[in-house]
Amino acid sequence: MAPSERDLFGDIPSPVSLLGDADTELFTLALALIPGMGPRRGACALAKFGSARAVFESSRRDLEDAGLSGSLAQSVLSGDSFEEAILQREKAADFGTNIIPLGAPLYPTLLSEIADPPLVLFAKGDTTLLNAISIGVVGTRRPTVYGKAVAERLSKEISDLGITVVSGMARGVDTYAHRAALAGKGGTIAVFGCGVDVIYPAENRALASEIADAGLVLSEFPMGSPSYPQNFPVRNRIVSGLGRGILVVEGAQYSGSAITARIAVEQGRLVFAVPGNITSRMSWGPNLLIKQGATLVQDAMDVLSNLDVEDRSRVYQRLHGTGEPAASPAETSPGDAPPRGATGSRILRALKVDEGRSLDDLLEAFPDMSSSEIIAAMFELEMEGAVKQDAGQRYTKIWC
């Protein structure tokens, strides 16, 4: 039987033992910073040993039995990554950034359920968005005029409903989605493929500052990490993993957005796609996704209607600024509903019990209202139990 490190070195204190009762954040950060560890191996080690501290306090034999290579086990036992972890924590604090370890209360629940969740997240801004109902919006870095307009309109509509828009801060569709979502109630999360203190692309510096102030900037990469090309596919699993689904606006057949959609499917997320001109190369990706079963999206209601009842109830609560559990549409009555806005009241008067009207009909009937206003009002009316939507997305009144 081969001797263990403790057998060989007797009572010589390890770097870990010298830390005393250091916190979970530091231990998890040190685990994440070990070269070659990676999120999948790290998550497996945490599941095996129960905590990051327990990983560092394990013997080489136990680490290897858990699936780590000899060299990786030796890196864990050396404790060398703690020095960098301490420096990273200082840099994060100086930059006003939270470090959120896997398993912490703030860590997004949905993201923790994917096969390879980040061991730590660096978050600057409103961390309550991490567990908000969200949808990823992705697309090409070189959108057409149509793609730009669609990304802006849909992202604003989605955010107006109180749903957070998640994207990757890249040029093109990502940028338009973030800007439009900032103006809505749902806000936006920008997932970086570099450190949160490294702005890429550089022209988005002002936008990144706005998002840090009114939304959330997020990354699994340490402070100061450059924007290496290989980081972006890794980042995309977070864009899809944070939310209920992913919306593809434009992209070529084998584009990064198509890859993100495939990752979303593997994660069990909903996939939405905006149809495009069949002669445009930028439409090949989303059009193919629709052929393969993705939900075709023309407005935000196409996204909202595919969320489950619990998620829609949470969206309704957020839209009205209440933390109280919302009743389901079947349980509500006119006396239970919050005060209805003027927009909802006008629309309700125009609806009939025996005749459905589409969103296009309502846009024609109320030319002074934007599509975002009508969609938000229809959502509120539906959650109140005042209207119902059929499979063809036509609305009818169900009580006066």
C-alpha positions in Angstrom: 0.0 0.0 0.0 1.5 3.3 -1.1 1.9 5.9 1.8 -0.2 9.0 1.7 1.1 12.6 1.9 0.2 12.7 5.6 2.2 9.5 6.2 5.2 10.9 4.3 5.2 14.4 5.8 3.9 13.7 9.3 2.6 16.7 11.1 3.8 19.4 8.7 0.9 21.7 8.3 -0.7 22.0 4.8 -1.5 25.4 3.2 -5.2 24.7 3.8 -4.8 24.0 7.5 -3.1 27.3 8.0 -6.3 29.1 6.8 -8.3 28.0 9.8 -12.0 28.6 9.3 -11.8 30.3 5.9 -15.1 30.8 4.2 -16.8 28.7 1.5 -16.3 31.5 -1.0 -12.5 31.4 -0.8 -12.3 27.6 -0.8 -14.6 27.3 -3.9 -12.7 30.1 -5.6 -9.4 28.4 -5.0 -10.9 25.1 -6.4 -12.1 26.9 -9.5 -8.6 28.5 -10.0 -6.7 25.2 -10.1 -5.5 24.7 -13.7 -7.2 21.9 -15.4 -10.0 21.5 -12.8 -12.8 23.0 -14.9 -16.5 23.3 -13.9 -17.5 19.7 -14.6 -14.6 18.1 -12.5 -15.0 20.7 -9.9 -18.8 20.2 -9.6 -18.2 16.4 -9.4 -15.6 16.9 -6.6 -18.0 19.1 -4.7 -20.8 16.5 -5.0 -18.4 13.7 -3.9 -16.9 15.4 -0.9 -19.7 17.8 0.1 -17.8 21.0 0.2 -14.8 22.8 -1.3 -12.9 22.7 2.0 -13.5 18.9 2.2 -11.9 18.5 -1.3 -8.7 20.3 -0.1 -8.6 18.3 3.1 -8.9 14.9 1.3 -6.0 12.5 0.7 -4.5 12.0 -2.7 -6.0 8.5 -2.8 -9.5 9.8 -2.1 -9.1 12.5 -4.8 -7.9 10.0 -7.4 -10.8 7.6 -6.4 -13.1 10.5 -7.1 -11.8 10.7 -10.7 -9.0 13.3 -10.5 -5.8 12.6 -12.2 -2.6 12.3 -10.2 -1.3 15.7 -11.3 -4.6 17.4 -10.6 -4.8 15.7 -7.2 -1.3 17.0 -6.4 -2.4 20.6 -7.4 -5.3 20.4 -5.0 -3.1 19.1 -2.2 -0.4 21.8 -2.8 -2.9 24.6 -2.0 -1.1 26.9 -4.4 -4.3 28.3 -5.8 -5.2 30.0 -2.5 -2.8 32.9 -3.1 -4.5 33.7 -6.4 -7.9 33.3 -4.8 -7.1 35.9 -2.2 -5.9 38.3 -4.9 -9.0 37.7 -6.9 -11.2 38.4 -4.0 -9.4 41.7 -3.4 -9.7 42.7 -7.0 -13.4 41.8 -7.0 -14.0 43.9 -3.9 -12.1 46.9 -5.4 -14.3 46.6 -8.5 -17.6 46.3 -6.5 -18.1 42.7 -7.6 -19.7 39.9 -5.7 -18.2 36.4 -5.8 -21.0 33.8 -5.7 -19.9 30.2 -5.1 -21.9 27.2 -6.3 -24.4 26.3 -3.6 -24.7 29.8 -2.2 -28.2 31.2 -1.7 -27.6 33.8 -4.5 -26.4 31.2 -7.0 -29.0 30.9 -9.8 -31.0 27.7 -9.2 -31.5 26.8 -12.8 -27.8 27.3 -13.6 -26.8 25.0 -10.8 -28.8 22.2 -12.4 -26.9 22.0 -15.7 -24.2 19.4 -16.2 -21.3 21.8 -15.9 -22.3 24.8 -13.7 -19.6 27.4 -13.0 -17.9 26.8 -9.6 -18.0 30.6 -9.0 -19.7 33.6 -10.6 -18.4 37.1 -10.6 -21.4 39.4 -10.5 -21.5 43.2 -10.6 -24.9 44.9 -10.3 -28.3 43.7 -9.3 -27.8 40.1 -8.1 -31.6 39.6 -7.5 -31.8 39.1 -11.3 -29.9 35.8 -11.0 -33.1 34.0 -9.9 -35.6 36.1 -11.9 -37.6 34.6 -14.7 -35.4 35.2 -17.8 -35.0 34.4 -21.5 -31.7 34.4 -23.4 -31.7 36.4 -26.6 -28.9 35.6 -29.1 -28.0 36.2 -32.7 -25.5 37.2 -35.3 -22.8 39.9 -34.8 -23.8 41.2 -38.2 -27.6 41.5 -38.2 -29.6 42.9 -41.1 -31.8 45.9 -40.6 -34.6 43.5 -40.0 -32.6 41.6 -37.4 -31.7 44.7 -35.5 -35.3 45.9 -35.4 -36.6 42.5 -34.3 -34.0 42.2 -31.6 -34.9 45.6 -30.2 -38.6 45.2 -30.4 -38.8 41.7 -28.9 -36.3 42.4 -26.1 -38.2 45.5 -25.1 -41.5 43.6 -25.2 -40.1 40.7 -23.1 -38.6 43.1 -20.6 -41.8 45.2 -20.4 -43.5 42.0 -19.2 -41.0 41.8 -16.3 -38.9 39.0 -17.8 -35.2 39.5 -17.7 -33.3 39.4 -21.0 -30.0 37.5 -20.9 -27.4 37.9 -23.6 -23.6 37.8 -24.3 -22.7 41.4 -24.7 -21.3 40.7 -28.2 -21.7 43.1 -31.2 -24.9 42.9 -33.1 -28.0 41.2 -31.8 -26.6 40.9 -28.2 -26.0 44.7 -28.0 -29.4 45.6 -29.4 -31.1 43.2 -27.0 -29.3 44.6 -23.9 -30.1 48.2 -24.8 -33.7 47.6 -25.5 -34.2 45.4 -22.3 -32.7 48.1 -20.1 -35.7 50.3 -20.8 -38.2 47.7 -19.6 -39.1 46.4 -16.2 -37.3 43.0 -16.5 -33.8 44.4 -16.9 -30.9 42.6 -18.5 -28.0 40.3 -17.6 -24.8 40.6 -19.7 -22.7 37.4 -19.6 -19.1 38.2 -20.4 -16.5 35.9 -22.0 -13.8 37.6 -20.0 -13.4 39.2 -16.6 -16.2 41.6 -15.6 -13.6 44.3 -15.4 -12.6 43.7 -19.1 -14.9 45.3 -21.6 -15.3 43.5 -24.9 -16.0 44.8 -27.4 -14.5 48.1 -26.4 -17.3 50.1 -28.0 -19.7 48.7 -25.5 -18.0 50.3 -22.5 -20.8 52.8 -21.9 -23.4 50.0 -22.3 -21.5 47.8 -19.8 -21.6 50.7 -17.3 -25.3 51.1 -17.8 -25.9 47.4 -17.3 -23.8 47.3 -14.1 -25.8 50.2 -12.7 -29.3 49.1 -13.8 -28.9 45.3 -14.5 -26.2 42.8 -13.9 -22.8 42.0 -15.5 -21.8 38.3 -15.0 -18.8 36.1 -15.7 -17.3 32.8 -14.5 -13.9 34.0 -15.6 -11.5 35.6 -13.0 -10.9 39.3 -12.8 -8.6 40.5 -15.5 -9.2 37.5 -17.8 -8.8 38.5 -21.5 -11.5 37.8 -24.1 -10.0 34.7 -25.7 -12.0 33.2 -28.6 -12.4 29.9 -26.8 -14.1 31.6 -23.9 -17.3 32.5 -25.8 -18.7 29.0 -26.5 -18.1 28.3 -22.8 -19.9 31.5 -21.9 -22.9 30.5 -24.1 -23.9 27.6 -21.7 -24.5 30.3 -19.0 -26.6 32.4 -21.4 -28.9 29.5 -22.0 -28.6 27.9 -18.6 -29.8 31.0 -16.6 -33.2 31.2 -18.2 -36.3 29.2 -19.2 -35.4 29.4 -22.8 -33.3 30.9 -25.6 -34.6 33.1 -28.4 -32.6 33.1 -31.7 -33.1 36.2 -33.8 -30.7 35.8 -36.7 -27.7 33.6 -37.5 -26.2 31.4 -40.1 -26.8 27.6 -40.1 -23.6 26.8 -38.2 -23.4 30.1 -36.2 -22.7 30.5 -32.5 -26.4 31.2 -31.9 -27.2 27.8 -33.4 -24.7 26.2 -31.1 -26.2 28.0 -28.2 -29.7 26.7 -29.2 -28.3 23.2 -29.3 -26.8 23.7 -25.8 -30.2 24.9 -24.6 -31.9 21.7 -25.9 -29.3 19.6 -24.0 -30.1 21.7 -20.9 -33.8 21.1 -21.3 -34.6 24.7 -22.1 -37.2 26.1 -24.4 -36.0 27.1 -27.9 -37.6 30.1 -29.7 -36.7 31.4 -33.1 -37.7 34.4 -35.2 -38.5 33.5 -38.8 -36.7 35.4 -41.5 -36.4 35.9 -45.2 -35.6 32.6 -46.9 -33.1 34.3 -49.3 -31.1 35.7 -46.4 -28.2 33.7 -45.1 -28.8 35.2 -41.7 -32.2 33.5 -41.5 -30.9 30.0 -42.2 -30.2 29.3 -38.5 -33.6 30.3 -37.0 -35.6 29.0 -39.9 -33.9 25.6 -39.6 -34.6 25.6 -35.8 -38.3 26.3 -36.5 -38.3 23.3 -39.0 -36.8 21.2 -36.2 -39.5 22.1 -33.7 -38.5 25.5 -32.2 -41.3 27.8 -31.3 -41.9 30.5 -33.9 -41.9 33.9 -32.3 -43.6 37.0 -33.7 -44.2 38.9 -30.4 -43.4 38.5 -26.7 -46.7 36.7 -26.1 -45.3 33.7 -28.1 -42.6 33.5 -25.4 -44.8 34.2 -22.4 -47.5 31.7 -23.4 -44.9 28.9 -23.4 -43.9 29.4 -19.8 -45.6 27.3 -17.2 -48.3 28.6 -14.9 -45.9 29.1 -11.9 -43.5 31.1 -14.0 -46.2 33.3 -15.4 -47.5 33.9 -11.9 -44.0 35.0 -10.8 -43.8 37.3 -13.8 -47.1 38.8 -12.9 -46.0 39.4 -9.3 -42.8 41.1 -10.5 -44.8 43.3 -13.0 -47.0 44.5 -10.1 -44.2 44.8 -7.6 -45.6 42.4 -5.1 -43.9 39.5 -3.3 -47.2 37.9 -2.4 -48.0 34.7 -4.2 -50.3 35.4 -7.1 -53.5 33.4 -7.5 -53.9 31.5 -10.7 -56.3 32.9 -13.3 -59.0 30.4 -12.4 -58.9 31.5 -8.7 -59.0 35.3 -9.3 -62.2 37.4 -9.4 -62.8 41.1 -10.2 -62.5 41.9 -6.5 -59.2 40.1 -6.1 -57.4 41.8 -9.0 -55.1 44.8 -8.5 -56.4 48.1 -9.9 -56.5 47.8 -13.7 -54.6 50.3 -15.8 -56.4 52.5 -18.4 -54.8 50.5 -21.2 -56.2 47.2 -19.9 -59.6 48.7 -19.3 -59.8 50.1 -22.8 -58.8 46.8 -24.4 -61.2 44.8 -22.2 -64.1 47.0 -23.3 -63.2 46.2 -26.9 -63.2 42.4 -26.4 -66.2 40.1 -26.6 -67.2 36.9 -24.9 -68.1 35.1 -28.2 -65.5 36.6 -30.6 -61.8 36.3 -30.5 -59.4 39.1 -31.5 -55.7 38.7 -32.5 -52.9 41.0 -31.5 -52.9 42.5 -35.0 -56.6 43.3 -34.6 -55.9 45.1 -31.4 -53.0 47.0 -32.9 -55.3 48.3 -35.6 -58.1 49.1 -33.1 -55.7 51.1 -30.9 -53.3 52.9 -33.2 -52.2 55.1 -30.2 -50.8 52.1 -28.4 -47.5 50.4 -29.0 -47.3 46.6 -29.3 -45.4 46.5 -26.0 -48.2 48.3 -24.2 -50.9 46.0 -25.6 -48.9 42.8 -24.9 -48.3 43.9 -21.3 -52.0 44.8 -20.9 -53.1 41.4 -22.4 -50.8 39.6 -20.0 -52.2 41.4 -17.0 -55.8 40.7 -18.2 -55.1 37.1 -18.7 -53.5 36.7 -15.3 -56.5 38.4 -13.7 -58.7 35.9 -15.4 -60.5 38.6 -17.4 -59.5 37.2 -20.8 -58.4 33.8 -22.2 -56.2 33.0 -25.2 -56.9 30.2 -27.6 -54.4 28.1 -29.6 -54.4 30.7 -32.4 -53.5 33.5 -30.0 -56.9 35.1 -30.3 -58.3 36.7 -27.1 -61.8 36.6 -25.8 -63.4 38.1 -22.7 -64.4 35.6 -20.0 -66.2 37.9 -17.6 -67.6 41.4 -17.7 
